Amino acid sequence: MLQTGLRFAAVAAALLTNIIVARNLTLDQIAYYYLYVTLAYFGNAGLYVGLGVALQRLCASLASSRSLDKMFLLRYLAVSLAGGTVAVLLFSLFYLLGHATELHPWRVAACCAALSGANYLSSVSKDLLALSQRLTLAALLGLVEQGLKLTFVWLVLSYLHVTAAVDVTAATAAASVLAGIAAVSALLALSASASESISSNVKLTNIARTVAPIGLAGLMNWLQLQSYRPVLLYFGTAPQIIGIASLLTSLGMTGANPVLSIIAQTYVPRLYSGEAGAFRRCIRAIGITALVAAMASMPAAVAFLLVSGRRALLVYLLLVPLGVLVEAANSLIGAFIHRRNARGESLWILTAAGGLGVLIAAISWLLPHTASNLPYIIGVGMVASQLAILATIVATSRHATNTR
C-alpha cells in the first residue's frame, strides 16, 4: 500500500513538472526540450538498458541472499558510464552541428550526456533494489527523483526567469544525478558483501551477447517512438507540431509509467526465480492496468491542459491515451525481454521485431497529412508500430514453445 502511494506521489510530482514546463515554455521550446531528452535517451536505448539487464543477471544473488559484490558494481558502473557519456556526447554534438540551429551545441550536448548517464545510474540502482525485494525503497527513491526534478525545474523557470529548453534540460539532469547517487549509496549501504567476487566469472563476451541484441532493439525502439522529433525537425516540420505531439503523448506515458513500473518490479524477480505462472499474471496485470489508465487519462488530460493554460490543445486530447497504450506496450515488451533473459534464450528476435516497428512508424510519417492532423498521425503510428512488435514477439514465442 505504501509503495503504491509513493508511486502515485511520484506521478503527481512528474505531472506538476510538466504543468510548469507547459505554462512557462513556448511550444517551440517545448519541442526542443523533448528533442534534447530524445538525444539523451539515445544512450539509454542503445547501451544502458542492455547493460542494466546484464547487470541484473550478474547480481542475481540479490534476489536470494541480498548479497552484492560492491567493488564489481562500482567498477561496472564507472566503465559503463564513461563509455556511454562519450557516446551520447558525440552523437548529440553531431546532430546539433548538422542541424545548425543551436547556438551552444557543446553545452546542449553535455546536458544530454549528463542526463542520459544520470537516468542510467538511477534506473539500474532502483532495479537492483527491486531485485533484492526492497520495492518500497525503490519507489521512495523514484519519488525523491521526481521531487528533485520538480524543485529544480521550478527554480530555473520561476526564480531564475529563464525560458530556454536547454536550462530545463540542465535542471532535469542535475536532479537525476543527485537521485542516481542517492540510489547507488542506498544499494551499497543496505546490501551484504558477497563472499565471492563476480569479476573472476565475468566474461565480456557474455555481457556483449546480452547488450548487443537489447541495444539494437533499444535503438529500434528509439527510432520507432522518439526519432520523429529530431528527424521531422531536421526536415523542416514546425516545432509547434512536434511540441504538441511530444507534450501530450509523453503526458500519457508519464502518467502510466509509475504504475506499470510497480508491476514490473513486482514480477521481474519472480521471472528470474522461475516462479510458475508469474509471466502470465504479469501480462494480465499490465493489460488491465493499461485499459484503466487509458480511460482515466482523458479527464486527467483535460484538467492538465486547463491548469497549464493550453486550452487550445484540447482538440488533441486523444493523444494522451495513445501515450498510455505506447507505455503499456513497452512494459509488455520488457516482460518478454526478462523472461527470455531469465531462460537464457536468444534476444535477437527483439531486434527483428523492432525493425518492423521502425518501418511502420516511418511509413506513418510519410502519409498525406496537414499540419493540424500530423500530431495524431504520429501518435497512431506509434501505437500501430508497438502492436506490430508485440504480435511478432508473441508469434515467435509460441513457435519456440511448440517446438520444444
RODO-2510 file (C-alpha; in nm, 4 decimals, decimal comma):
residues 404
     n   res          X          Y          Z
     1     m     0,0000     0,0000     0,0000
     2     l     0,2803     0,2387     0,0916
     3     q     0,4617     0,1509    -0,2301
     4     t     0,1531     0,2386    -0,4349
     5     g     0,1150     0,5693    -0,2522
     6     l     0,4768     0,6578    -0,3242
     7     r     0,4292     0,5765    -0,6918
     8     f     0,1228     0,7964    -0,7208
     9     a     0,3032     1,0784    -0,5385
    10     a     0,5834     1,0452    -0,7947
    11     v     0,3246     1,0677    -1,0739
    12     a     0,1831     1,3840    -0,9177
    13     a     0,5314     1,5406    -0,8980
    14     a     0,6030     1,4493    -1,2615
    15     l     0,2717     1,5965    -1,3759
    16     l     0,3372     1,9162    -1,1792
    17     t     0,6742     1,9408    -1,3525
    18     n     0,5019     1,9047    -1,6899
    19     i     0,2490     2,1743    -1,5952
    20     i     0,5287     2,4151    -1,5057
    21     v     0,7079     2,3393    -1,8329
    22     a     0,3854     2,3777    -2,0352
    23     r     0,2991     2,7106    -1,8694
    24     n     0,6425     2,8690    -1,8980
    25     l     0,7857     2,7456    -2,2293
    26     t     0,6553     2,8222    -2,5757
    27     l     0,5519     2,5282    -2,7935
    28     d     0,8754     2,5782    -2,9892
    29     q     1,0854     2,5497    -2,6729
    30     i     0,8785     2,2522    -2,5545
    31     a     0,9666     2,0835    -2,8836
    32     y     1,3365     2,1497    -2,8289
    33     y     1,3186     2,0309    -2,4694
    34     y     1,1806     1,6968    -2,5858
    35     l     1,4411     1,6936    -2,8635
    36     y     1,7180     1,7162    -2,6029
    37     v     1,5535     1,4427    -2,3944
    38     t     1,5410     1,2281    -2,7083
    39     l     1,9091     1,2836    -2,7826
    40     a     1,9878     1,1875    -2,4228
    41     y     1,7805     0,8711    -2,4449
    42     f     1,9884     0,7535    -2,7396
    43     g     2,2484     0,6302    -2,4890
    44     n     1,9909     0,4613    -2,2673
    45     a     1,8280     0,2858    -2,5631
    46     g     2,1436     0,1733    -2,7401
    47     l     2,3683     0,0911    -2,4458
    48     y     2,2443     0,1477    -2,0936
    49     v     1,9286    -0,0664    -2,0985
    50     g     2,1263    -0,3704    -2,2150
    51     l     2,3986    -0,3065    -1,9596
    52     g     2,1325    -0,2838    -1,6886
    53     v     1,9750    -0,6167    -1,7879
    54     a     2,3177    -0,7827    -1,7967
    55     l     2,3972    -0,6410    -1,4522
    56     q     2,0738    -0,7781    -1,3038
    57     r     2,1691    -1,1272    -1,4184
    58     l     2,5218    -1,0869    -1,2778
    59     c     2,3789    -0,9665    -0,9454
    60     a     2,1138    -1,2399    -0,9214
    61     s     2,2327    -1,3205    -0,5674
    62     l     2,0430    -1,0109    -0,4530
    63     a     1,7163    -1,1958    -0,5155
    64     s     1,8021    -1,4775    -0,2734
    65     s     2,0607    -1,3563    -0,0199
    66     r     2,0658    -0,9777    -0,0729
    67     s     2,4414    -1,0044    -0,1155
    68     l     2,6425    -0,7988    -0,3627
    69     d     2,9983    -0,7722    -0,4889
    70     k     3,0220    -0,3988    -0,4234
    71     m     3,3585    -0,3335    -0,5846
    72     f     3,2474    -0,5097    -0,9006
    73     l     2,9301    -0,2964    -0,9105
    74     l     3,1267     0,0268    -0,8769
    75     r     3,3740    -0,0732    -1,1483
    76     y     3,0926    -0,1849    -1,3778
    77     l     2,9067     0,1443    -1,3317
    78     a     3,2205     0,3548    -1,3773
    79     v     3,3225     0,1861    -1,7036
    80     s     2,9716     0,1809    -1,8493
    81     l     2,9064     0,5445    -1,7556
    82     a     3,2343     0,6570    -1,9109
    83     g     3,1650     0,4821    -2,2400
    84     g     2,8000     0,5889    -2,2518
    85     t     2,8770     0,9519    -2,1727
    86     v     3,1242     0,9786    -2,4580
    87     a     2,8834     0,8085    -2,6994
    88     v     2,5891     1,0378    -2,6151
    89     l     2,8085     1,3483    -2,6177
    90     l     2,9407     1,2740    -2,9667
    91     f     2,6006     1,1682    -3,1030
    92     s     2,4269     1,4794    -2,9683
    93     l     2,7023     1,7077    -3,0916
    94     f     2,6958     1,5508    -3,4384
    95     y     2,3199     1,6077    -3,4677
    96     l     2,3273     1,9633    -3,3295
    97     l     2,6101     2,0709    -3,5576
    98     g     2,4303     1,9128    -3,8542
    99     h     2,1038     2,0871    -3,7657
   100     a     2,2952     2,4161    -3,7424
   101     t     2,0269     2,5987    -3,5394
   102     e     2,1730     2,5593    -3,1909
   103     l     2,3877     2,8492    -3,0663
   104     h     2,5576     2,6470    -2,7912
   105     p     2,5914     2,2912    -2,9221
   106     w     2,8619     2,1864    -2,6754
   107     r     2,6545     2,2968    -2,3766
   108     v     2,3440     2,1188    -2,5031
   109     a     2,5402     1,8019    -2,5878
   110     a     2,6942     1,8000    -2,2388
   111     c     2,3497     1,8311    -2,0796
   112     c     2,2204     1,5433    -2,2938
   113     a     2,5152     1,3217    -2,1972
   114     a     2,4738     1,4042    -1,8265
   115     l     2,1004     1,3365    -1,8364
   116     s     2,1497     1,0026    -2,0128
   117     g     2,4117     0,8815    -1,7644
   118     a     2,2129     1,0008    -1,4637
   119     n     1,8993     0,8223    -1,5822
   120     y     2,1007     0,5009    -1,6168
   121     l     2,2548     0,5345    -1,2719
   122     s     1,9182     0,5965    -1,1085
   123     s     1,7330     0,3284    -1,3063
   124     v     1,9828     0,0468    -1,2604
   125     s     2,0139     0,1142    -0,8861
   126     k     1,6361     0,1039    -0,8378
   127     d     1,6173    -0,2144    -1,0458
   128     l     1,8783    -0,3804    -0,8236
   129     l     1,6936    -0,2670    -0,5100
   130     a     1,3773    -0,4201    -0,6547
   131     l     1,5703    -0,7396    -0,7316
   132     s     1,6609    -0,7588    -0,3626
   133     q     1,2884    -0,7241    -0,2753
   134     r     1,3248    -0,3657    -0,1494
   135     l     1,0341    -0,2426    -0,3604
   136     t     0,9212     0,0287    -0,1184
   137     l     1,2675     0,1830    -0,1055
   138     a     1,2888     0,1762    -0,4858
   139     a     0,9523     0,3557    -0,5021
   140     l     1,0671     0,6097    -0,2422
   141     l     1,3793     0,6887    -0,4433
   142     g     1,1612     0,7312    -0,7513
   143     l     0,9566     0,9895    -0,5614
   144     v     1,2745     1,1647    -0,4464
   145     e     1,3935     1,1868    -0,8070
   146     q     1,0648     1,3330    -0,9304
   147     g     1,0598     1,5735    -0,6355
   148     l     1,4084     1,6960    -0,7187
   149     k     1,3142     1,7436    -1,0844
   150     l     1,0064     1,9417    -0,9840
   151     t     1,2083     2,1609    -0,7489
   152     f     1,4954     2,2259    -0,9886
   153     v     1,2724     2,2976    -1,2893
   154     w     1,0563     2,5320    -1,0793
   155     l     1,3636     2,7192    -0,9569
   156     v     1,5008     2,7566    -1,3101
   157     l     1,1746     2,8747    -1,4671
   158     s     1,0206     3,0716    -1,1809
   159     y     1,3138     3,2012    -0,9783
   160     l     1,5851     3,2407    -1,2398
   161     h     1,3267     3,3517    -1,5005
   162     v     1,4831     3,1664    -1,7940
   163     t     1,2696     3,0258    -2,0742
   164     a     1,5169     2,8156    -2,2752
   165     a     1,4783     2,4411    -2,3216
   166     v     1,8470     2,3807    -2,2508
   167     d     1,8114     2,5270    -1,9000
   168     v     1,5217     2,2934    -1,8214
   169     t     1,7298     2,0033    -1,9541
   170     a     2,0212     2,1040    -1,7311
   171     a     1,7912     2,1248    -1,4270
   172     t     1,6489     1,7805    -1,5004
   173     a     1,9974     1,6353    -1,5470
   174     a     2,1174     1,7806    -1,2154
   175     a     1,8179     1,6315    -1,0322
   176     s     1,8742     1,2899    -1,1896
   177     v     2,2453     1,2969    -1,0987
   178     l     2,1638     1,3548    -0,7310
   179     a     1,8909     1,0886    -0,7360
   180     g     2,1257     0,8402    -0,9022
   181     i     2,3980     0,8949    -0,6442
   182     a     2,1423     0,8529    -0,3626
   183     a     2,0119     0,5288    -0,5153
   184     v     2,3593     0,3764    -0,5531
   185     s     2,4523     0,4799    -0,1991
   186     a     2,1369     0,3182    -0,0597
   187     l     2,2032    -0,0034    -0,2516
   188     l     2,5622    -0,0262    -0,1273
   189     a     2,4683     0,0550     0,2318
   190     l     2,1849    -0,1985     0,2575
   191     s     2,3356    -0,4932     0,0682
   192     a     2,5550    -0,7526     0,2329
   193     s     2,9018    -0,8099     0,0899
   194     a     2,9209    -1,1156    -0,1331
   195     s     3,1549    -1,3898    -0,0197
   196     e     3,2899    -1,4399    -0,3708
   197     s     3,3931    -1,1880    -0,6331
   198     i     3,1879    -1,1748    -0,9519
   199     s     3,4791    -1,0336    -1,1531
   200     s     3,6572    -1,3658    -1,1968
   201     n     3,3456    -1,5221    -1,3521
   202     v     3,2532    -1,2319    -1,5811
   203     k     3,3341    -1,2561    -1,9497
   204     l     3,2951    -0,9558    -2,1761
   205     t     3,1627    -1,1824    -2,4500
   206     n     2,8743    -1,2898    -2,2262
   207     i     2,7898    -0,9283    -2,1444
   208     a     2,8124    -0,8392    -2,5121
   209     r     2,5727    -1,1211    -2,6015
   210     t     2,3140    -0,9557    -2,3778
   211     v     2,3921    -0,5915    -2,4541
   212     a     2,4126    -0,6290    -2,8337
   213     p     2,0616    -0,7606    -2,9054
   214     i     1,8978    -0,5464    -2,6371
   215     g     2,0964    -0,2422    -2,7529
   216     l     1,9925    -0,2928    -3,1128
   217     a     1,6324    -0,3495    -3,0023
   218     g     1,6600    -0,0353    -2,7876
   219     l     1,7848     0,1665    -3,0821
   220     m     1,4944     0,0328    -3,2859
   221     n     1,2594     0,1409    -3,0066
   222     w     1,4241     0,4837    -3,0022
   223     l     1,3891     0,5184    -3,3788
   224     q     1,0304     0,3968    -3,3632
   225     l     0,8976     0,6113    -3,0759
   226     q     1,1250     0,9121    -3,0395
   227     s     1,3227     0,9796    -3,3558
   228     y     1,0300     1,1670    -3,5120
   229     r     1,1463     1,4644    -3,3051
   230     p     1,4999     1,5026    -3,4475
   231     v     1,4038     1,3662    -3,7915
   232     l     1,0968     1,5810    -3,8568
   233     l     1,2600     1,8898    -3,7043
   234     y     1,5639     1,8341    -3,9235
   235     f     1,3473     1,8205    -4,2361
   236     g     1,1577     2,1375    -4,1540
   237     t     0,8429     2,0375    -3,9646
   238     a     0,7217     2,3283    -3,7499
   239     p     0,8493     2,2929    -3,3916
   240     q     0,4990     2,3660    -3,2585
   241     i     0,3700     2,0435    -3,4177
   242     i     0,6482     1,8395    -3,2590
   243     g     0,5866     2,0162    -2,9288
   244     i     0,2166     1,9193    -2,9290
   245     a     0,2820     1,5537    -3,0157
   246     s     0,5661     1,5255    -2,7636
   247     l     0,3896     1,7010    -2,4765
   248     l     0,0650     1,5035    -2,4920
   249     t     0,1943     1,1558    -2,5745
   250     s     0,4623     1,1984    -2,3078
   251     l     0,1921     1,3053    -2,0624
   252     g     0,0165     0,9708    -2,1118
   253     m     0,3426     0,7783    -2,0889
   254     t     0,4488     0,9664    -1,7744
   255     g     0,1179     0,9016    -1,6029
   256     a     0,1167     0,5306    -1,6838
   257     n     0,4849     0,4558    -1,6237
   258     p     0,4987     0,4543    -1,2403
   259     v     0,2008     0,2197    -1,2074
   260     l     0,3351    -0,0129    -1,4744
   261     s     0,6768     0,0016    -1,3065
   262     i     0,5211    -0,1369    -0,9875
   263     i     0,4014    -0,4364    -1,1862
   264     a     0,7414    -0,4841    -1,3486
   265     q     0,9337    -0,4569    -1,0224
   266     t     0,6900    -0,6971    -0,8566
   267     y     0,7126    -0,9673    -1,1212
   268     v     1,0682    -0,9387    -1,2602
   269     p     1,2292    -1,1084    -0,9546
   270     r     0,9679    -1,3853    -0,9861
   271     l     1,0555    -1,4335    -1,3520
   272     y     1,4236    -1,4731    -1,2657
   273     s     1,3437    -1,7136    -0,9807
   274     g     1,1353    -1,9293    -1,2169
   275     e     0,8058    -1,8940    -1,0270
   276     a     0,5292    -2,0852    -1,2067
   277     g     0,2616    -1,8673    -1,3685
   278     a     0,4418    -1,5400    -1,2904
   279     f     0,4723    -1,4375    -1,6544
   280     r     0,1031    -1,4943    -1,7298
   281     r    -0,0034    -1,2951    -1,4223
   282     c     0,2356    -1,0141    -1,5167
   283     i     0,0891    -0,9860    -1,8674
   284     r    -0,2658    -0,9865    -1,7314
   285     a    -0,1835    -0,7139    -1,4771
   286     i    -0,0260    -0,4916    -1,7431
   287     g    -0,3246    -0,5327    -1,9759
   288     i    -0,5858    -0,4455    -1,7121
   289     t    -0,3805    -0,1503    -1,5870
   290     a    -0,3399    -0,0167    -1,9408
   291     l    -0,7146    -0,0174    -2,0094
   292     v    -0,7995     0,1545    -1,6809
   293     a    -0,5197     0,4114    -1,7206
   294     a    -0,6187     0,4926    -2,0803
   295     m    -0,9759     0,5708    -1,9748
   296     a    -0,8678     0,7690    -1,6675
   297     s    -0,6132     0,9681    -1,8681
   298     m    -0,8740     1,1634    -2,0659
   299     p    -1,0350     1,3612    -1,7808
   300     a    -0,6877     1,3975    -1,6281
   301     a    -0,5611     1,5421    -1,9564
   302     v    -0,8472     1,7944    -1,9675
   303     a    -0,7511     1,9137    -1,6197
   304     f    -0,3831     1,9298    -1,7162
   305     l    -0,4468     2,1420    -2,0261
   306     l    -0,6791     2,3824    -1,8426
   307     v    -0,4413     2,4285    -1,5481
   308     s    -0,1373     2,4716    -1,7728
   309     g    -0,3114     2,7338    -1,9852
   310     r    -0,3150     2,5192    -2,3009
   311     r    -0,6921     2,5153    -2,3647
   312     a    -0,6296     2,5341    -2,7414
   313     l    -0,4735     2,1862    -2,7310
   314     l    -0,7952     2,0163    -2,6141
   315     v    -0,8542     1,9145    -2,9753
   316     y    -0,5521     1,6836    -2,9360
   317     l    -0,6866     1,5253    -2,6157
   318     l    -0,6795     1,1673    -2,7501
   319     l    -0,3014     1,1807    -2,7857
   320     v    -0,2810     1,1235    -2,4093
   321     p    -0,4464     0,7754    -2,4015
   322     l    -0,2392     0,6881    -2,7089
   323     g     0,0672     0,7636    -2,4963
   324     v    -0,0679     0,5328    -2,2237
   325     l    -0,1006     0,2490    -2,4748
   326     v     0,2530     0,3072    -2,6014
   327     e     0,3909     0,2828    -2,2477
   328     a     0,1864    -0,0288    -2,1739
   329     a     0,3288    -0,1937    -2,4855
   330     n     0,6793    -0,1054    -2,3640
   331     s     0,6016    -0,2851    -2,0375
   332     l     0,4771    -0,5919    -2,2228
   333     i     0,7896    -0,5959    -2,4390
   334     g     1,0012    -0,5603    -2,1246
   335     a     0,8285    -0,8614    -1,9678
   336     f     0,9163    -1,0715    -2,2723
   337     i     1,2785    -0,9491    -2,2539
   338     h     1,3146    -1,0521    -1,8892
   339     r     1,1514    -1,3917    -1,9449
   340     r     1,3839    -1,4685    -2,2343
   341     n     1,6848    -1,3374    -2,0398
   342     a     1,5956    -1,5476    -1,7336
   343     r     1,5680    -1,8582    -1,9515
   344     g     1,8937    -1,7824    -2,1317
   345     e     1,7093    -1,7622    -2,4642
   346     s     1,8172    -1,5585    -2,7648
   347     l     1,7107    -1,1937    -2,7576
   348     w     1,7717    -1,1246    -3,1259
   349     i     1,4016    -1,1564    -3,2119
   350     l     1,3557    -0,8224    -3,0348
   351     t     1,5788    -0,6569    -3,2946
   352     a     1,3859    -0,8083    -3,5833
   353     a     1,0531    -0,7073    -3,4293
   354     g     1,1904    -0,3593    -3,3611
   355     g     1,2895    -0,3226    -3,7254
   356     l     0,9280    -0,3874    -3,8243
   357     g     0,8148    -0,1247    -3,5745
   358     v     1,0543     0,1341    -3,7170
   359     l     0,9287     0,0644    -4,0691
   360     i     0,5643     0,1138    -3,9694
   361     a     0,6400     0,4337    -3,7760
   362     a     0,8419     0,5782    -4,0662
   363     i     0,5653     0,4957    -4,3135
   364     s     0,3154     0,6797    -4,0922
   365     w     0,5241     0,9986    -4,1168
   366     l     0,5014     0,9813    -4,4963
   367     l     0,1213     0,9535    -4,5096
   368     p    -0,0648     1,2515    -4,6579
   369     h    -0,1323     1,4996    -4,3799
   370     t    -0,1958     1,8584    -4,2835
   371     a    -0,0188     2,0482    -4,0079
   372     s    -0,3260     2,0134    -3,7856
   373     n    -0,3556     1,6337    -3,8042
   374     l     0,0156     1,5438    -3,8069
   375     p     0,0297     1,5033    -3,4247
   376     y    -0,2420     1,2371    -3,4471
   377     i    -0,0652     1,0627    -3,7345
   378     i     0,2477     1,0480    -3,5193
   379     g     0,0559     0,9112    -3,2182
   380     v    -0,1398     0,6489    -3,4120
   381     g     0,1787     0,5432    -3,5919
   382     m     0,3488     0,4859    -3,2568
   383     v     0,0674     0,2625    -3,1318
   384     a     0,0456     0,0689    -3,4607
   385     s     0,4203     0,0047    -3,4569
   386     q     0,4032    -0,1213    -3,0968
   387     l     0,1229    -0,3623    -3,1843
   388     a     0,3266    -0,4996    -3,4752
   389     i     0,6244    -0,5604    -3,2462
   390     l     0,4126    -0,7375    -2,9850
   391     a     0,2440    -0,9546    -3,2476
   392     t     0,5846    -1,0603    -3,3812
   393     i     0,7216    -1,1428    -3,0357
   394     v     0,4098    -1,3358    -2,9310
   395     a     0,4052    -1,5358    -3,2556
   396     t     0,7725    -1,6339    -3,2257
   397     s     0,7370    -1,7131    -2,8550
   398     r     0,4503    -1,9540    -2,9234
   399     h     0,6502    -2,1142    -3,2030
   400     a     0,9504    -2,1584    -2,9733
   401     t     0,7294    -2,3163    -2,7057
   402     n     0,5637    -2,5546    -2,9530
   403     t     0,8966    -2,6736    -3,0936
   404     r     1,0450    -2,7639    -2,7567
***
